[in-house]
Amino acid sequence: MKNLSDLQKKDLEHIFHPCSQMKDYEQLPPMVIVKGDGLYVEDEFGNRYMDCVSSWWVNLFGHCNPRINAAIKEQIDKLEHIIFANFSHEAAIELGERLTAVAPKGLNKLIFTDNGSSSTEVAIKLSFQYHVQTGNPQKKTFVSIDGAYHGETIGALGVGNMDRFTDVYKPLLKEGVKVKGPDCFNCSFDKKRENCNAECFVYMEEYLKENGDIISGVIIESMVQGVAGMRIYSPIYLKKLRALTQKLNIHLIADEIAMGFGRTGKMFAIEHAGVSPDIMCVGKGLTAGYFPMSIVLITDKLYDAFYADYSEGKSFLHSHSYSGNPIGCRIAVETLKIFQEENILEVIKEKGDYLRKSATEKLKDIPYFGEYRQIGLIGAIELVGIPGERAGYEIYKIALKKGAILRPLGNIVYFMPPYIIKREEIDKMLDIFNESLREYLETIE
Ligand SMILES: *Cc1c(COP(=O)(O)O)cnc(C)c1O
């Protein structure tokens, strides 16, 4: 192995990193980050990197954001944890008020979990139990679309549809039904985005109409299928899905874990369709990259189906040790305050427009260009036919040397920076990608 620092050696002695083949670390050892500062993080050798992926899609306002840091410091001297059954605290109560005020209409109750995958589990359990308690115990099937990603616990993998995460565990899973969803890059109806009427909804429509009486819920990532490759689809699909699920007494479960909190230009991505789900999972940006916390929002109608004398056995007995943790709640409150007080949705619009303009200019003659797509402050380039087995990964390694953290999904390179990025930094991010791509292509010639 290369010359490793003490910290790197000790890391490799004990730590099994997520979503990694540890053998790859022989080529690219763990980068030990010692400091965060806005858009940048700094490693132990003093190298600085632009964080173009919001540190795994969670960071909204930069690393070590002064407002959030201050909120945590204040909270930590007041209350760090309290059992959340029968007890409550100010931060959770304020969060309840603030989050329901900005959530899509009708979502009025909060269930706390520790991470996105757990909130998927809660959505599934709750939807099924609702139907049991309202006289439809046969409704136990969950439906999702191609490329769906809803987390990596066993239940969440069951409703996911990304083979590379799922394959080996198939014997363990309770699998939902997968139907063909939108694929706008290779639209089989030969539509351009401008004249699309979500014709591809026909697959979902057929399945739901035929099997509606056994279906509990449809779970879907609103507007953008993130892990599948930042696949953006039409809001008309969501509109149609809402109308039909409503008619057939099927829950619409919106997974807003990645795209909630402004990423697509609206507070929640489903707002693009002008509809509300029955259940909505949020996470990631909820705590701006500071704290593992997730929330499942539900309607009063769902809540009411669980409200009964204890002896009726209708309680929702799901809990986590850290449910409703005060530090997490305080961070989420501060996140929502920043949105409001600093007009973040406006900021996202303005920076999104700039990203689109700059990307259109800078990416127009790159080789192997398939498509550039963007919504809000997330842009993605689909590279088609690029040679090499792991082109995306190689480009990622080159970009690191140039001081940018990109983290392509296969051969789809995306830009998902924190909302504090400046115009010149948007340009630089795109330039680094461009140079890295060209350098990669030179190495394989
Ligand atoms: C990240 C993600 C999850 C899982 O959240 P974790 O906190 O990583 O468990 C679920 N759904 C979507 C759409 C995600 O992007």
The ligand as an SDF file (V2000), in Angstrom:
LIG
                    3D

 15 15  0  0  0  0  0  0  0  0999 V2000
  -30.9680    7.9920    1.4120 C   0  0  0  0  0  0  0  0  0  0  0  0
  -32.3240    7.5500    1.0380 C   0  0  0  0  0  0  0  0  0  0  0  0
  -33.0450    6.6530    1.8300 C   0  0  0  0  0  0  0  0  0  0  0  0
  -32.4630    5.9910    3.0390 C   0  0  0  0  0  0  0  0  0  0  0  0
  -32.1190    6.8920    4.0330 O   0  0  0  0  0  0  0  0  0  0  0  0
  -30.9690    6.4810    5.1030 P   0  0  0  0  0  0  0  0  0  0  0  0
  -30.9870    7.5980    6.0690 O   0  0  0  0  0  0  0  0  0  0  0  0
  -29.6950    6.3780    4.3240 O   0  0  0  0  0  0  0  0  0  0  0  0
  -31.3800    5.1800    5.6900 O   0  0  0  0  0  0  0  0  0  0  0  0
  -34.3270    6.3420    1.4350 C   0  0  0  0  0  0  0  0  0  0  0  0
  -34.8680    6.8700    0.3320 N   0  0  0  0  0  0  0  0  0  0  0  0
  -34.2180    7.7240   -0.4520 C   0  0  0  0  0  0  0  0  0  0  0  0
  -34.8950    8.2920   -1.6550 C   0  0  0  0  0  0  0  0  0  0  0  0
  -32.9100    8.0800   -0.1410 C   0  0  0  0  0  0  0  0  0  0  0  0
  -32.2280    8.8970   -0.9530 O   0  0  0  0  0  0  0  0  0  0  0  0
  1  2  1  0
  2  3  1  0
  2 14  2  0
  3  4  1  0
  3 10  2  0
  4  5  1  0
  5  6  1  0
  6  7  2  0
  6  8  1  0
  6  9  1  0
 10 11  1  0
 11 12  2  0
 12 13  1  0
 12 14  1  0
 14 15  1  0
M  END
$$$$
